[in-house]
Amino acid sequence: MNIIETRDLHFQYPDGTKALNGINFMAKKGEMIALLGPNGAGKSTLFLHFNGILKPTKGEVLIKGKPIKYNSKDLIEVRKTVGIVFQNPDDQLFAPTVKQDVAFGPLNLGLSEDEVERRVKEALKAVGMEGFGDKPPHHLSGGQKKRVAIAGILAMEPEVIVLDEPTAGLDPLGASQIMKLLYDLNRKGMTIIISTHDVDLVPIYADKVYVMSKGQIIKGGTPKEVFEDVETIRKANLRLPRVAHLVEILRDKDKLPIEMGFTIGEVRRNLKKYLQETHE
Ligand SMILES: Nc1ncnc2c1ncn2[C@@H]1O[C@H](COP(=O)(O)OP(=O)(O)OP(=O)(O)O)[C@@H](O)[C@H]1O
């Protein structure tokens, strides 16, 4: 069963902007999905439908097979299942201290103080922000705010975590730490959906990739299936992972028949294979 599904989803903003034009999106339990697309493609708008913050103009959103009903009781249940980390952490952080911010969601779930404390501690540790609990969020750097925003959602222990550009604004080490954390959570069974412009990270972590352009999904599949369709990738103002671009150049310009790959590991294997074959 799909844990999140949209059927023929359309959305128009009050000013008339048609941001989504017939989206059929599917996330199965336990998948790690990356949504790619240029600025303004509709990624954030789609995400805001996943926990009922926005209501479709047409079409429907199903959580665990049930259409969202948009009454407050139903929305509480939906938000227990699906947690969203917004693109801009300033939209998410508002409490006087980091600790209070991360505790806000769990407290609203009516959990005991001990349980809230445990979750806050664990979530801050997971994002590498233990020791920052007493700081006001507005004194943190952009990347630190992002981590705290992620901790706030982790502390809710949702079944699905949706992150709008989780690595944007993070330094390279911070970005790989966050991706590694999401990967570990995914291995433990959590469904993870991210939007990103970081095409180098996608083939390493994602099971499934969707490409959006102008409010539509123009391609979906495994990273291999998606990145092999170079025409669609370039049409959506995206690029190949750099390591794949290198293979493309070696094949096209240098006429070396190296098998395509999308991660450093894959390309390394393919290069070694090629070198072994030519030296036999
Ligand atoms: N509140 C709003 N009112 C009107 N139009 C909006 C609003 N928010 C977004 N839009 C428009 O909807 C379209 C989709 O925007 P959205 O933010 O979903 O794109 P995105 O793919 O997340 O882009 P980015 O990669 O830049 O974050 C754009 O044309 C945008 O200008």
Ligand as a Chemical Component Dictionary entry (heavy atoms), coordinates in Angstrom:
data_LIG
# 
_chem_comp.id                   LIG 
_chem_comp.type                 NON-POLYMER 
_chem_comp.pdbx_formal_charge   0 
_chem_comp.three_letter_code    LIG 
# 
loop_
_chem_comp_atom.comp_id 
_chem_comp_atom.atom_id 
_chem_comp_atom.alt_atom_id 
_chem_comp_atom.type_symbol 
_chem_comp_atom.charge 
_chem_comp_atom.model_Cartn_x 
_chem_comp_atom.model_Cartn_y 
_chem_comp_atom.model_Cartn_z 
_chem_comp_atom.pdbx_ordinal 
LIG N1  N1  N 0 1.869  31.781 -1.782 1  
LIG C1  C1  C 0 1.929  31.790 -3.117 2  
LIG N2  N2  N 0 1.092  32.562 -3.845 3  
LIG C2  C2  C 0 1.141  32.550 -5.185 4  
LIG N3  N3  N 0 1.979  31.805 -5.922 5  
LIG C3  C3  C 0 2.843  31.015 -5.252 6  
LIG C4  C4  C 0 2.866  30.965 -3.816 7  
LIG N4  N4  N 0 3.833  30.097 -3.443 8  
LIG C5  C5  C 0 4.377  29.627 -4.583 9  
LIG N5  N5  N 0 3.787  30.171 -5.673 10 
LIG C6  C6  C 0 4.078  29.881 -7.098 11 
LIG O1  O1  O 0 3.788  28.503 -7.334 12 
LIG C7  C7  C 0 4.766  27.930 -8.214 13 
LIG C8  C8  C 0 5.418  26.744 -7.546 14 
LIG O2  O2  O 0 6.198  27.210 -6.453 15 
LIG P1  P1  P 0 6.928  26.227 -5.421 16 
LIG O3  O3  O 0 7.446  27.061 -4.315 17 
LIG O4  O4  O 0 6.014  25.106 -5.104 18 
LIG O5  O5  O 0 8.143  25.688 -6.332 19 
LIG P2  P2  P 0 9.440  24.838 -5.931 20 
LIG O6  O6  O 0 9.580  23.753 -6.960 21 
LIG O7  O7  O 0 9.381  24.426 -4.518 22 
LIG O8  O8  O 0 10.613 25.905 -6.168 23 
LIG P3  P3  P 0 12.066 26.107 -5.438 24 
LIG O9  O9  O 0 13.006 25.057 -6.006 25 
LIG O10 O10 O 0 12.451 27.484 -5.890 26 
LIG O11 O11 O 0 11.862 26.005 -3.962 27 
LIG C9  C9  C 0 5.730  29.068 -8.582 28 
LIG O12 O12 O 0 5.301  29.617 -9.809 29 
LIG C10 C10 C 0 5.548  30.067 -7.450 30 
LIG O13 O13 O 0 5.807  31.378 -7.888 31 
# 
loop_
_chem_comp_bond.comp_id 
_chem_comp_bond.atom_id_1 
_chem_comp_bond.atom_id_2 
_chem_comp_bond.value_order 
_chem_comp_bond.pdbx_ordinal 
LIG N1  C1  SING 1  
LIG C1  N2  SING 2  
LIG C1  C4  DOUB 3  
LIG N2  C2  DOUB 4  
LIG C2  N3  SING 5  
LIG N3  C3  DOUB 6  
LIG C3  C4  SING 7  
LIG C3  N5  SING 8  
LIG C4  N4  SING 9  
LIG N4  C5  DOUB 10 
LIG C5  N5  SING 11 
LIG N5  C6  SING 12 
LIG C6  O1  SING 13 
LIG C6  C10 SING 14 
LIG O1  C7  SING 15 
LIG C7  C8  SING 16 
LIG C7  C9  SING 17 
LIG C8  O2  SING 18 
LIG O2  P1  SING 19 
LIG P1  O3  DOUB 20 
LIG P1  O4  SING 21 
LIG P1  O5  SING 22 
LIG O5  P2  SING 23 
LIG P2  O6  DOUB 24 
LIG P2  O7  SING 25 
LIG P2  O8  SING 26 
LIG O8  P3  SING 27 
LIG P3  O9  DOUB 28 
LIG P3  O10 SING 29 
LIG P3  O11 SING 30 
LIG C9  O12 SING 31 
LIG C9  C10 SING 32 
LIG C10 O13 SING 33 
# 
